[in-house]
């Protein structure tokens, strides 16, 4: 199908119909998904598809003007697939991404894109501390998904980090914010407008917003906004506790060895109510609890601490758990029996994992936020 479609375009014979375009790009996306299980395969596939994408767009641009509908359909269908490799796409934009081989050379407050475990992500680099790199508002570019409000980046030596060459200053910033303000989503949710703008300024670079606007791909902005505030398509339709339990599991599943998250929790102490654990990544316990209070949850948190992925054996993950929040707890003096109750509650919610209690703040090591 690939060579057939290219040969039609190269020859100038317009015999490709809409169904052929749909079938071709659907097959392309399906075949690509088979390679994403391997990070190396993912990158190699992206590089191969970059060459194909350039060829395809170049040939389409030489079609007669009266075939504008054909070109628009092809671009639209290809873009659905191509957004799986956003970094590769943006590398073709002049002066858009600046490559760094050492993340320590990137200034705090810079918008970055990077590949972690074969998954393309973006974030705002917020701080560095003795080899740990802290990021805000991490987005999974491959799945167009808001991951967490705070996170820690663990690049391997030589892993490229891409700085987005754009900041919130000047006309570009004004134009980008106006794109958000003029959106139907922004106008519909007036109560969230200030928070949405604050989230956007700390998540998406102005140039990135304008690029997505020019390529008819602003859903890459508005879907994470809806996920973050649980509005629009992602408004709560199920019991909040069930949604949060799944969200917390997903956050644990994303951790790599020695990476941790902070949490606030509600332990029911003998009632029939299920325990609740809530996290914003590595955000402070105070900030995490303030956000929990905004959720449709009927109770107040009564514990807090940290959870770190200790090791993986087969399909089982082993986590260290402490109850060492200074905000709601005894901090470094937290007893192991307090952590034991937390770990038992976690085991009841996530029996596929193992949670090992530790005293004090034993689940974070020497660096973290409290």
N, C-alpha and C positions, 0 to 999 in steps of 0.2 A: 504493500500500500504506500509506503514512503516513497519509493522510487517512481511509482506510478504517478503520484501527486506532483512530485517535483518535475517529472518529465512534461506533464501537462502545462505547468507554469512556464518552464523554460522554452517550450515550443510556441507559447503564445496561444495555444488552442484552448478556448474557454469551454471545456466540457466537464469541468468539475462542478457538481451540484452541491447544495447545502448538506445533504445527507452524507456525501463522501467526506466533506470537511468534518462533520460531527463524528463519523465513524473513525476517521484517521486520528483526530486529536484525542478521542476517548481511548483508542488503542494505545496511543503514545503515553497518556497518563497512566493507564493500567500497567504497561510494561515498565514504566519508571518506578511505580510503587514496589515492584518486585526487587528493585535494587536498593531500596532505602533501609533494608535490614542491616546492611553493611555500610558503615561510615565511608569507607574507601570507595565502595561502589556508588554511593550517593554522590560523592564529589566528582568521580570520573564520569558519571552519567550527566551531571550538570555541565561539565566541560564539553562533552560530546554534543549535548543539546544546545549549548551556546553557539557552536558552529552551525548547527542545523537552523537555529532561530535566525541568525544573521542571513543565511542563504535564503530562507523563506521570505523574510521581510524585504530583502533586496529584490527578489524576483517579483514579489507582489507590487512593489513600488513602480515597476516598469510596465504594469498592465495599463491598458487604455483607461482614461478617466471615467468612462461610462460604466466601468465595472466597480464603482465605489462600494456598492452593497456587498459584492463578493469580498473585497478587501476588508471591509469592516467586520464581516462575519468571520473571516479567517483570523483576523487579529483578536477578536473577542474570544474565539474558541482556543487559540493558542495561549492567550493570557491566563485562562483558567488553569491550564497546566503549568505555565511558566512561573506563576507566583509561588510554586513549590521551591524555586531557586531564586529568591529575591536578591541575594547578594550577587550572584552571577549576573543577574540582569542589570543591577546598578553599576557594576564594574564597567559596563559599556557606556555609561554616562560620564562625560568629561568633567573632571574635578569634583565628582560627587563623593567618592570614597577615597580615604587616604589609608594606605596599608601600613600597619605596625606589626613587627615581629615580636615586640616586647611591650606588654600592656602598661608597664611602669612608665613608658614614655608618653602615655595619653593623659591629658590634663583632666582633673576632676571637673565634673559639670559638662562633659562631652558626650554627645550621643554616639553610640557605638553599635556595630553589628559584628557577630562572631558565630562560629560553628562549634557546638558542644554536643558530643556524642552523635555526630551526623545530623544534628538538628540546627537549622539556622535561627538565630535569635537576635533581638535588639534590646537595648536598655540604655539608661542614662548612668554613666559612671559617676558614682557619688563619693567615693573615698578609697584610700589605699592605706593598709596598715601591715607592715612587716610581711609582705608576700600575699596578703589577703586583699581581694579587690571587691568592693561593695558596689552593687548596682541597684537602681530603682526601676520599677515598672518594667519587668522583663516580659517580652512578647515572643511567642513562638511564631516565627515568620512562616514556617512550613505549614502550620495548621491554622494560622491567623488567630491565635488564641492568647488571651491575657493569662500569664502564668502566676506572677506574684508581685506584690508591691515592693518587696525588698529581696535581694538575693546575693549570693557570693559567687564570683566567677573563678573557676579553677582552670585556666588555660594550660595546656601542655607546652613544654618548651618548643618554640618554633611555630606554634599555632598562630595564624594571622588574626589580628584584631583590626577591624575597619572603622576608622573614625569618619563620621558623617560630617562633611565640610559645611556645616550650617549651624547658626546660633540665632537666638531670639533677639535680634537687633535689626533695625532698619526696615526698609520697605518689604523685604521678603517675609519677615516675621509678621508684619501687619497683614499682608496678603494671605498668609497661611491661616491666621486666626480668623480672618473674614470668611474663609472657606467653611470653617467650623460654625461660625455664627449664623451663616446663611443656610445651613442645613435644616432639613425638616425635623431631624432628630433633636437638634438643639432647641428649635422653636417649640417643639412639643413638650419637652421636659424643662419648663422654666425654673422649677424648684432646684434643679441640679446644675443650672448653667454655670455658676461660679466654679463649682467643683469640677465640671467637665473641662472648662478652660484650664484650670490648674493641672488637671491630669494630662491634658494634651501637651502643655508646655514642658512637662517633666517626662514625656514618653516619646513624642514624635518630633523630629527635627522639622523646621519650617520647609526646607527644600524637599524633604520626603513627602510632606503633605501636598505640596504643589506638584510634585512628580506624579503622585497617585491621582490627583485631580486631572492632570493632562492626559493620563492613560486610562481614564474612566475606571479607576480601581479604588475609589475612596472607601469601599467596604472594608479594606484593610485597616482603616482608621475606625470606622463606626462600629464594627463588630467587637473589637476589644473594649471600646467605650461602653457598649451595651453589656458586655460581660462584667466589666468592673463595677457598674452601678446597678446591674440586674434590671435593666429597662428594655423596652422594645421587644425584640425576639427572645430576649433572655430574662423577661420578667418572671417572677416566681409563680409557677403553676403547680408545684408539688410542695409537700411539707418541707419547711425550711431545714429541719434537722436531717432529712434524707439527702437533700442537696448538699448540705455542708459536709456530711459524712463522706460522700463520694469525692467532694472537692479536696478534703483533707487527705484521703487515700491517694488521689492523683498527685498531690504535692509530695507525699512520702515516696511515691514510686519514681519521682523525678530526681530524687537525691542521689548523688554519687558518694562513694566511700569517703568518710570523714567530713561530709557536708552536713549542715544542721539547719533546723528551723526553730524559731521561737514559737511558743503556743500559749494561749489562755484556754482554760477548760472549766467545765462544770461537772463535778462529780456528785451524783444524786444521793450517795450515802444511804443505801438500803431501800430506796423507793423503786418503783417500777419504771421510772423515767430513764431513758438511755443517757449515758454520759455524752458530753459534747466537747470536741476539741476544735479550736479555731486558730488559724494562722494567717499571717500576711508575709510569710517568708522569714526574713531575719529582722523584721521591724521590731522596735522596742515593745516590751510587754505593755507599757502604758498606751502606746499608740494602737497596738493590737486590740486592747480592751475597749478603747474609745470607739473603734470601728465595729466591734462586736455589739456595742450598745445601740448602734444604728440598725442592726439587723432585726428581723422579726422573731426574736428569741425571747421567751417569757421569763427567763431566769438570769441571774447575775453570775459572772464567773467566780469561782472560789479557789482556783489554783492557777499556777503558771510555771513555765520552765522551758526546757530545751530538749530537742530530740535529734540525735545524730545517727546517721547510718554508719554502723560499725564494721560490718562485713556482709558478704553475700556468699551463701553456700548452696549451690544448686539453684533452686527456684525460691529458696527461703532467704529473706533479708532479716538481719539482726540489728536492732536499733538500741542505742543507749538512751535512757530517759531519766531526766532529773526534774525536781520540783523547785528549782533554784531561782525563782523570780524574786527580786527584792520588792517589786511592786505589790504582789499578793503572794507572800511566802517569806521564807527565812533566808533567801539568798544563798550565800556560801555555807550557811549553817543548816540548810535543809537536810532533814534526816532521811535515811534510806527507806524507812517505813512509809514516809510520805510519797517518795518516788514509787514504792512498791504498789501503793493503791492506784497511782496514775497508770503504771504499766499494766496492771490487771484490767483496768478499764479499757485501755488501748487494745489489749488482747481480746477482749470481748467484742470489740467493733471490727478488728482486723485480724482474725485468727490465722490468716495466711502468713503473717509476719510474727517475729519474736521480739518482745520488748524487755530489755534488761534494766532494772532500776540501779541508779547510782546516786550517791549522796552529793550534797552541795550543788555545784554547777558542772558536774562531771561529764555532761553531754555536749559541752561546747569547746573544751580545750582552752587555749589562752587568749583567743580573740573572739569578740562577739559584741552584741548590743544588748542592753538590759532595760 
